[in-house]
Amino acid sequence: MLYQSDFLQKLEAGLREVLPEWGISPEAKLKLLTISENATYLVEDSTGRRLVLRIQRPDYHTRAEIESELAWIKALRDSRMVTTPEPIATLAGGSLSCFADREAVRYVAAFEHMPGAEPDPGNQLTSWYRVLGETNARLHQHSMTWQRPDGFKRKVWSFDTIIGEQAYWGDWRNALGLTQEGREMLERTHELLRKQTAAFGMAPERFGLVHCDMRLANLLVDGEQLTVIDFDDCGFSWFAYDFAACVSFLEEDPRVDEFLAAWLEGYRSVAPFSAEDERAIPMFLMLRRMQLTAWIASHAETPTASSTGADYTRGTVALAEQYLGNHSENTL
């Protein structure tokens, strides 16, 4: 259990060691904001200055991958393509700091603090999906034309790394509460998705650099302003997969079709989105759901995983049964 309370105390101690690199006293106020892949803290010094510091989970991203993420964020901000917090360099001009965690190295990135809260999942949520569609389209346009710097490195989110043999987030077969009958259902779905994603292909007009985790928890709403945060999982994947990420943990919400219609309307107000890509979205929804089922099993110590557990697995099996009933190996 990586993020138990005693371990969080060690993280906080390590974080305080590096605060002076941003000109902040080690005695500054620290507040844990989120625990997911990483631990994210709000830091406030005696002058009221606020920063958000992200302590990277070990053995997930290399330094080059984190620096590449920050490079894309800076390029997006420079182009005014998206509202997202500015990465804050250390006083020495470095993009990252680090501290020792036993034999591992913990990298720390700093970002400006921005106002807002996660979108309310109530009645106004559909309208925000139109804004999300516009935002995704702008991000995709930027990623298709941006000249990436030398040494740019981010993970590739393909079938193999999402739920296949090289899955970064673990094996869905370890899902909490998975029965033999459920496993057989998901095995059939796994094989179907493997064939369908291979047939869909990874041509450059449909596969490129994407945010890959624009779920509600990674959005801030402040009045009419939508801010996108946490590019930690950005990498190379299908552009259409970004919608599946946008409805993470909402896959069984009866409004998903409304969310999709709004997202497509927003997207197409900025850039084309082909009918073929639209037909592939149910495939990506199922792919993402199985990925998140694996993530919950491999990240059981996080609040998100502990609040879902076996119920999420049962829902995944039910969605897989529906998917198999509505699709064949030859159609999306």
DRENDO-1510 file (C-alpha; in Angstrom, 1 decimal, always signed):
<recs>
REC; n; res; u; v; w
REC; 1; MET; +0.0; +0.0; +0.0 .
REC; 2; LEU; +2.2; +2.8; -1.3 .
REC; 3; TYR; +0.3; +5.8; +0.1 .
REC; 4; GLN; -0.3; +4.9; +3.7 .
REC; 5; SER; -0.1; +7.6; +6.3 .
REC; 6; ASP; +3.4; +6.8; +7.5 .
REC; 7; PHE; +4.7; +6.9; +3.9 .
REC; 8; LEU; +2.9; +10.2; +3.3 .
REC; 9; GLN; +4.8; +11.7; +6.2 .
REC; 10; LYS; +8.0; +10.6; +4.6 .
REC; 11; LEU; +6.9; +12.2; +1.3 .
REC; 12; GLU; +6.1; +15.5; +3.1 .
REC; 13; ALA; +9.5; +15.5; +4.8 .
REC; 14; GLY; +11.2; +15.0; +1.4 .
REC; 15; LEU; +9.0; +17.7; -0.2 .
REC; 16; ARG; +10.0; +20.2; +2.6 .
REC; 17; GLU; +13.6; +19.5; +1.8 .
REC; 18; VAL; +13.2; +20.9; -1.7 .
REC; 19; LEU; +10.9; +23.8; -1.1 .
REC; 20; PRO; +13.8; +26.3; -0.9 .
REC; 21; GLU; +14.6; +25.5; -4.5 .
REC; 22; TRP; +11.4; +27.5; -5.3 .
REC; 23; GLY; +12.2; +30.2; -2.7 .
REC; 24; ILE; +9.7; +28.7; -0.2 .
REC; 25; SER; +10.4; +28.1; +3.5 .
REC; 26; PRO; +10.5; +24.4; +4.6 .
REC; 27; GLU; +8.0; +25.6; +7.3 .
REC; 28; ALA; +5.4; +26.5; +4.7 .
REC; 29; LYS; +1.8; +25.2; +4.9 .
REC; 30; LEU; +1.3; +21.9; +3.0 .
REC; 31; LYS; -2.0; +20.4; +2.1 .
REC; 32; LEU; -2.4; +17.1; +0.3 .
REC; 33; LEU; -4.7; +17.6; -2.7 .
REC; 34; THR; -4.8; +14.3; -4.5 .
REC; 35; ILE; -3.3; +10.8; -4.5 .
REC; 36; SER; -3.4; +9.0; -7.9 .
REC; 37; GLU; -0.3; +8.0; -9.8 .
REC; 38; ASN; +1.4; +10.8; -7.9 .
REC; 39; ALA; +0.9; +12.8; -4.7 .
REC; 40; THR; +0.0; +16.4; -5.3 .
REC; 41; TYR; +0.3; +19.1; -2.6 .
REC; 42; LEU; -0.8; +22.7; -2.3 .
REC; 43; VAL; +2.0; +24.8; -0.8 .
REC; 44; GLU; +1.4; +28.2; +0.8 .
REC; 45; ASP; +4.2; +30.4; +2.3 .
REC; 46; SER; +3.9; +33.2; +4.8 .
REC; 47; THR; +3.4; +35.8; +2.1 .
REC; 48; GLY; +0.3; +34.0; +0.7 .
REC; 49; ARG; +2.2; +32.7; -2.4 .
REC; 50; ARG; +0.7; +29.4; -3.5 .
REC; 51; LEU; +2.1; +26.7; -5.7 .
REC; 52; VAL; +1.0; +23.1; -6.5 .
REC; 53; LEU; +3.8; +20.6; -6.2 .
REC; 54; ARG; +3.5; +17.2; -7.7 .
REC; 55; ILE; +5.6; +14.3; -6.3 .
REC; 56; GLN; +6.0; +11.7; -9.0 .
REC; 57; ARG; +5.2; +8.1; -8.4 .
REC; 58; PRO; +8.5; +6.1; -8.7 .
REC; 59; ASP; +9.1; +3.8; -11.6 .
REC; 60; TYR; +6.4; +5.3; -13.8 .
REC; 61; HIS; +7.9; +8.2; -15.7 .
REC; 62; THR; +11.6; +8.9; -16.4 .
REC; 63; ARG; +13.0; +12.4; -16.0 .
REC; 64; ALA; +13.0; +12.8; -19.8 .
REC; 65; GLU; +9.3; +11.9; -19.9 .
REC; 66; ILE; +8.4; +14.4; -17.2 .
REC; 67; GLU; +10.4; +17.1; -18.9 .
REC; 68; SER; +8.7; +16.3; -22.2 .
REC; 69; GLU; +5.3; +16.7; -20.6 .
REC; 70; LEU; +6.3; +20.1; -19.2 .
REC; 71; ALA; +7.6; +21.1; -22.7 .
REC; 72; TRP; +4.3; +20.4; -24.3 .
REC; 73; ILE; +2.4; +22.3; -21.5 .
REC; 74; LYS; +4.6; +25.3; -22.1 .
REC; 75; ALA; +4.1; +25.1; -25.9 .
REC; 76; LEU; +0.3; +24.9; -25.4 .
REC; 77; ARG; +0.4; +27.9; -23.1 .
REC; 78; ASP; +2.5; +29.9; -25.5 .
REC; 79; SER; +0.1; +29.1; -28.4 .
REC; 80; ARG; -2.9; +29.9; -26.1 .
REC; 81; MET; -4.5; +26.7; -27.2 .
REC; 82; VAL; -5.6; +25.7; -23.7 .
REC; 83; THR; -5.9; +27.2; -20.2 .
REC; 84; THR; -3.6; +25.2; -18.0 .
REC; 85; PRO; -1.3; +25.9; -15.0 .
REC; 86; GLU; +2.1; +27.2; -15.8 .
REC; 87; PRO; +5.0; +25.0; -14.8 .
REC; 88; ILE; +7.2; +26.9; -12.4 .
REC; 89; ALA; +11.0; +26.6; -12.7 .
REC; 90; THR; +13.3; +26.4; -9.7 .
REC; 91; LEU; +15.3; +29.5; -8.7 .
REC; 92; ALA; +18.2; +27.9; -10.6 .
REC; 93; GLY; +16.1; +27.5; -13.7 .
REC; 94; GLY; +15.5; +23.8; -13.5 .
REC; 95; SER; +12.2; +22.3; -14.6 .
REC; 96; LEU; +12.3; +19.6; -11.8 .
REC; 97; SER; +13.7; +19.0; -8.3 .
REC; 98; CYS; +14.1; +15.6; -6.6 .
REC; 99; PHE; +14.8; +13.9; -3.3 .
REC; 100; ALA; +15.8; +10.5; -2.3 .
REC; 101; ASP; +13.2; +7.9; -1.3 .
REC; 102; ARG; +15.1; +5.0; +0.0 .
REC; 103; GLU; +16.8; +3.6; -3.2 .
REC; 104; ALA; +14.5; +5.5; -5.5 .
REC; 105; VAL; +14.5; +9.1; -6.7 .
REC; 106; ARG; +11.4; +11.2; -6.4 .
REC; 107; TYR; +11.0; +13.9; -8.9 .
REC; 108; VAL; +9.0; +17.0; -8.0 .
REC; 109; ALA; +7.4; +19.4; -10.5 .
REC; 110; ALA; +5.8; +22.8; -9.5 .
REC; 111; PHE; +2.8; +24.5; -11.1 .
REC; 112; GLU; +1.0; +27.8; -10.5 .
REC; 113; HIS; -2.1; +27.5; -8.4 .
REC; 114; MET; -5.3; +28.3; -10.3 .
REC; 115; PRO; -8.8; +28.8; -9.0 .
REC; 116; GLY; -11.7; +26.6; -9.7 .
REC; 117; ALA; -13.2; +23.2; -8.8 .
REC; 118; GLU; -14.1; +20.0; -10.5 .
REC; 119; PRO; -17.2; +20.3; -12.7 .
REC; 120; ASP; -20.4; +19.6; -10.9 .
REC; 121; PRO; -21.7; +16.2; -12.1 .
REC; 122; GLY; -25.3; +17.6; -12.0 .
REC; 123; ASN; -27.5; +19.1; -14.7 .
REC; 124; GLN; -24.9; +21.5; -16.3 .
REC; 125; LEU; -22.4; +18.8; -17.0 .
REC; 126; THR; -23.5; +18.2; -20.6 .
REC; 127; SER; -22.7; +21.8; -21.6 .
REC; 128; TRP; -19.2; +21.4; -20.3 .
REC; 129; TYR; -18.6; +18.4; -22.6 .
REC; 130; ARG; -19.1; +20.8; -25.5 .
REC; 131; VAL; -16.3; +22.9; -24.1 .
REC; 132; LEU; -14.3; +19.7; -23.6 .
REC; 133; GLY; -14.8; +18.9; -27.3 .
REC; 134; GLU; -13.5; +22.3; -28.4 .
REC; 135; THR; -10.5; +21.9; -26.0 .
REC; 136; ASN; -9.7; +18.4; -27.3 .
REC; 137; ALA; -9.8; +19.6; -30.9 .
REC; 138; ARG; -7.4; +22.5; -30.2 .
REC; 139; LEU; -5.0; +20.1; -28.4 .
REC; 140; HIS; -5.1; +17.7; -31.3 .
REC; 141; GLN; -4.5; +20.4; -33.8 .
REC; 142; HIS; -1.5; +21.6; -31.8 .
REC; 143; SER; -0.1; +18.1; -31.5 .
REC; 144; MET; -0.3; +17.4; -35.2 .
REC; 145; THR; +1.6; +20.6; -36.1 .
REC; 146; TRP; +4.0; +21.1; -33.2 .
REC; 147; GLN; +7.6; +20.6; -33.8 .
REC; 148; ARG; +8.6; +18.5; -30.7 .
REC; 149; PRO; +12.0; +19.3; -29.2 .
REC; 150; ASP; +14.9; +16.9; -29.5 .
REC; 151; GLY; +14.7; +14.1; -26.9 .
REC; 152; PHE; +11.0; +14.4; -26.5 .
REC; 153; LYS; +9.7; +11.2; -25.0 .
REC; 154; ARG; +6.3; +10.2; -23.8 .
REC; 155; LYS; +4.6; +6.8; -23.5 .
REC; 156; VAL; +2.7; +5.2; -26.3 .
REC; 157; TRP; -0.9; +4.2; -25.3 .
REC; 158; SER; -1.7; +1.4; -27.8 .
REC; 159; PHE; -3.7; -1.8; -27.2 .
REC; 160; ASP; -0.7; -3.6; -25.8 .
REC; 161; THR; +0.1; -0.8; -23.3 .
REC; 162; ILE; -3.5; -0.1; -22.4 .
REC; 163; ILE; -4.8; -3.6; -21.7 .
REC; 164; GLY; -2.4; -5.9; -23.5 .
REC; 165; GLU; +0.8; -7.7; -22.5 .
REC; 166; GLN; +2.7; -4.5; -21.7 .
REC; 167; ALA; -0.2; -2.7; -19.9 .
REC; 168; TYR; +1.2; +0.2; -17.9 .
REC; 169; TRP; -1.6; +0.1; -15.4 .
REC; 170; GLY; -1.6; -3.6; -14.6 .
REC; 171; ASP; -3.6; -6.7; -15.7 .
REC; 172; TRP; -7.4; -6.5; -15.7 .
REC; 173; ARG; -7.4; -10.2; -14.8 .
REC; 174; ASN; -6.5; -9.1; -11.3 .
REC; 175; ALA; -9.7; -7.0; -11.0 .
REC; 176; LEU; -11.3; -7.0; -7.6 .
REC; 177; GLY; -14.1; -9.5; -7.3 .
REC; 178; LEU; -13.7; -10.8; -10.8 .
REC; 179; THR; -15.6; -14.2; -11.1 .
REC; 180; GLN; -14.7; -17.0; -13.5 .
REC; 181; GLU; -17.7; -16.1; -15.6 .
REC; 182; GLY; -16.8; -12.5; -15.6 .
REC; 183; ARG; -13.2; -13.3; -16.6 .
REC; 184; GLU; -14.4; -15.3; -19.6 .
REC; 185; MET; -16.6; -12.4; -20.7 .
REC; 186; LEU; -13.7; -10.0; -20.5 .
REC; 187; GLU; -11.3; -12.4; -22.2 .
REC; 188; ARG; -13.7; -12.4; -25.2 .
REC; 189; THR; -14.0; -8.7; -25.1 .
REC; 190; HIS; -10.2; -8.3; -24.8 .
REC; 191; GLU; -9.7; -10.4; -28.0 .
REC; 192; LEU; -12.4; -8.5; -29.9 .
REC; 193; LEU; -10.8; -5.2; -28.9 .
REC; 194; ARG; -7.4; -6.4; -30.0 .
REC; 195; LYS; -8.7; -7.2; -33.4 .
REC; 196; GLN; -10.7; -4.1; -33.8 .
REC; 197; THR; -7.9; -1.7; -32.7 .
REC; 198; ALA; -5.6; -3.4; -35.1 .
REC; 199; ALA; -8.0; -3.0; -38.0 .
REC; 200; PHE; -8.6; +0.7; -37.0 .
REC; 201; GLY; -4.9; +1.3; -37.2 .
REC; 202; MET; -2.7; +4.1; -36.0 .
REC; 203; ALA; -2.5; +6.4; -39.0 .
REC; 204; PRO; -1.1; +9.9; -38.2 .
REC; 205; GLU; -4.5; +11.5; -38.8 .
REC; 206; ARG; -6.0; +9.5; -36.0 .
REC; 207; PHE; -3.1; +8.7; -33.7 .
REC; 208; GLY; -0.8; +11.3; -32.1 .
REC; 209; LEU; +0.0; +13.2; -28.9 .
REC; 210; VAL; -3.0; +13.5; -26.7 .
REC; 211; HIS; -3.9; +14.4; -23.0 .
REC; 212; CYS; -5.2; +10.9; -22.5 .
REC; 213; ASP; -6.8; +11.6; -19.0 .
REC; 214; MET; -9.1; +14.6; -19.3 .
REC; 215; ARG; -11.6; +13.2; -16.8 .
REC; 216; LEU; -13.6; +15.5; -14.5 .
REC; 217; ALA; -11.0; +15.3; -11.7 .
REC; 218; ASN; -8.5; +16.9; -14.1 .
REC; 219; LEU; -10.6; +19.9; -14.9 .
REC; 220; LEU; -11.2; +23.1; -13.0 .
REC; 221; VAL; -14.3; +25.2; -13.5 .
REC; 222; ASP; -14.2; +28.9; -12.4 .
REC; 223; GLY; -17.2; +30.8; -13.7 .
REC; 224; GLU; -17.1; +30.4; -17.5 .
REC; 225; GLN; -13.5; +29.3; -17.5 .
REC; 226; LEU; -12.4; +25.7; -18.0 .
REC; 227; THR; -8.9; +24.9; -17.0 .
REC; 228; VAL; -7.2; +21.6; -17.9 .
REC; 229; ILE; -4.7; +20.2; -15.4 .
REC; 230; ASP; -2.5; +17.1; -15.0 .
REC; 231; PHE; -0.9; +16.2; -18.2 .
REC; 232; ASP; +0.9; +13.4; -16.4 .
REC; 233; ASP; -0.5; +10.7; -18.7 .
REC; 234; CYS; -0.2; +12.6; -21.9 .
REC; 235; GLY; +1.3; +10.4; -24.6 .
REC; 236; PHE; +0.7; +9.0; -28.1 .
REC; 237; SER; -2.6; +7.4; -28.7 .
REC; 238; TRP; -5.8; +7.6; -30.7 .
REC; 239; PHE; -7.4; +11.1; -30.8 .
REC; 240; ALA; -10.8; +9.5; -30.4 .
REC; 241; TYR; -9.6; +7.8; -27.2 .
REC; 242; ASP; -9.5; +11.2; -25.6 .
REC; 243; PHE; -13.3; +11.2; -25.4 .
REC; 244; ALA; -13.2; +7.8; -23.6 .
REC; 245; ALA; -10.9; +9.4; -21.1 .
REC; 246; CYS; -13.3; +12.3; -20.6 .
REC; 247; VAL; -16.0; +10.0; -19.3 .
REC; 248; SER; -13.7; +7.9; -17.0 .
REC; 249; PHE; -15.7; +6.5; -14.1 .
REC; 250; LEU; -18.9; +7.7; -15.8 .
REC; 251; GLU; -19.3; +5.0; -18.4 .
REC; 252; GLU; -22.6; +3.7; -16.9 .
REC; 253; ASP; -24.1; +7.2; -16.6 .
REC; 254; PRO; -27.3; +7.3; -18.7 .
REC; 255; ARG; -26.1; +10.7; -20.1 .
REC; 256; VAL; -23.0; +9.3; -21.9 .
REC; 257; ASP; -24.7; +9.6; -25.3 .
REC; 258; GLU; -25.6; +13.3; -24.4 .
REC; 259; PHE; -22.0; +13.9; -23.4 .
REC; 260; LEU; -20.8; +12.4; -26.6 .
REC; 261; ALA; -23.1; +14.5; -28.8 .
REC; 262; ALA; -22.0; +17.7; -27.0 .
REC; 263; TRP; -18.4; +16.7; -27.2 .
REC; 264; LEU; -18.7; +16.1; -31.0 .
REC; 265; GLU; -20.5; +19.3; -31.5 .
REC; 266; GLY; -17.8; +21.2; -29.7 .
REC; 267; TYR; -15.0; +19.3; -31.5 .
REC; 268; ARG; -16.5; +19.8; -34.9 .
REC; 269; SER; -16.8; +23.6; -34.3 .
REC; 270; VAL; -13.0; +23.7; -34.2 .
REC; 271; ALA; -11.8; +20.8; -36.4 .
REC; 272; PRO; -13.1; +17.8; -38.5 .
REC; 273; PHE; -13.9; +14.6; -36.7 .
REC; 274; SER; -14.7; +11.8; -39.2 .
REC; 275; ALA; -17.7; +9.5; -39.1 .
REC; 276; GLU; -15.3; +6.5; -39.0 .
REC; 277; ASP; -13.7; +7.9; -35.9 .
REC; 278; GLU; -17.1; +8.5; -34.4 .
REC; 279; ARG; -18.1; +4.9; -35.0 .
REC; 280; ALA; -15.0; +3.8; -33.2 .
REC; 281; ILE; -15.8; +5.6; -29.9 .
REC; 282; PRO; -17.7; +2.7; -28.3 .
REC; 283; MET; -14.6; +0.6; -28.9 .
REC; 284; PHE; -12.5; +3.1; -27.1 .
REC; 285; LEU; -15.0; +3.4; -24.3 .
REC; 286; MET; -14.8; -0.3; -23.7 .
REC; 287; LEU; -11.0; -0.2; -23.9 .
REC; 288; ARG; -10.7; +2.6; -21.4 .
REC; 289; ARG; -13.2; +0.9; -19.0 .
REC; 290; MET; -11.0; -2.3; -19.0 .
REC; 291; GLN; -7.9; -0.2; -18.5 .
REC; 292; LEU; -9.5; +1.6; -15.5 .
REC; 293; THR; -10.6; -1.8; -14.1 .
REC; 294; ALA; -6.9; -2.9; -14.1 .
REC; 295; TRP; -5.8; +0.5; -12.6 .
REC; 296; ILE; -8.2; +0.1; -9.6 .
REC; 297; ALA; -6.7; -3.3; -8.9 .
REC; 298; SER; -3.1; -2.1; -9.1 .
REC; 299; HIS; -3.7; +1.2; -7.2 .
REC; 300; ALA; -5.9; -0.1; -4.4 .
REC; 301; GLU; -4.3; +2.4; -1.9 .
REC; 302; THR; -5.8; +5.4; -3.7 .
REC; 303; PRO; -9.1; +7.0; -2.7 .
REC; 304; THR; -10.6; +6.5; -6.2 .
REC; 305; ALA; -9.8; +2.8; -6.2 .
REC; 306; SER; -11.0; +2.2; -2.6 .
REC; 307; SER; -14.3; +4.0; -3.4 .
REC; 308; THR; -15.1; +1.8; -6.4 .
REC; 309; GLY; -13.6; -1.7; -5.9 .
REC; 310; ALA; -15.6; -4.8; -6.9 .
REC; 311; ASP; -18.6; -2.8; -7.9 .
REC; 312; TYR; -16.7; -1.3; -10.8 .
REC; 313; THR; -15.5; -4.7; -11.9 .
REC; 314; ARG; -19.1; -6.0; -12.0 .
REC; 315; GLY; -20.1; -2.9; -14.1 .
REC; 316; THR; -17.2; -3.6; -16.5 .
REC; 317; VAL; -18.4; -7.1; -17.0 .
REC; 318; ALA; -22.0; -5.9; -17.7 .
REC; 319; LEU; -20.7; -3.3; -20.2 .
REC; 320; ALA; -18.6; -6.0; -21.9 .
REC; 321; GLU; -21.6; -8.2; -22.3 .
REC; 322; GLN; -23.5; -5.3; -23.9 .
REC; 323; TYR; -20.5; -4.5; -26.1 .
REC; 324; LEU; -20.2; -8.1; -27.3 .
REC; 325; GLY; -23.9; -8.2; -28.1 .
REC; 326; ASN; -23.7; -5.0; -30.2 .
REC; 327; HIS; -20.5; -5.6; -32.1 .
REC; 328; SER; -18.8; -8.3; -34.1 .
REC; 329; GLU; -15.2; -8.9; -35.0 .
REC; 330; ASN; -15.9; -7.2; -38.4 .
REC; 331; THR; -17.7; -4.1; -37.2 .
REC; 332; LEU; -17.1; -1.2; -34.8 .
</recs>
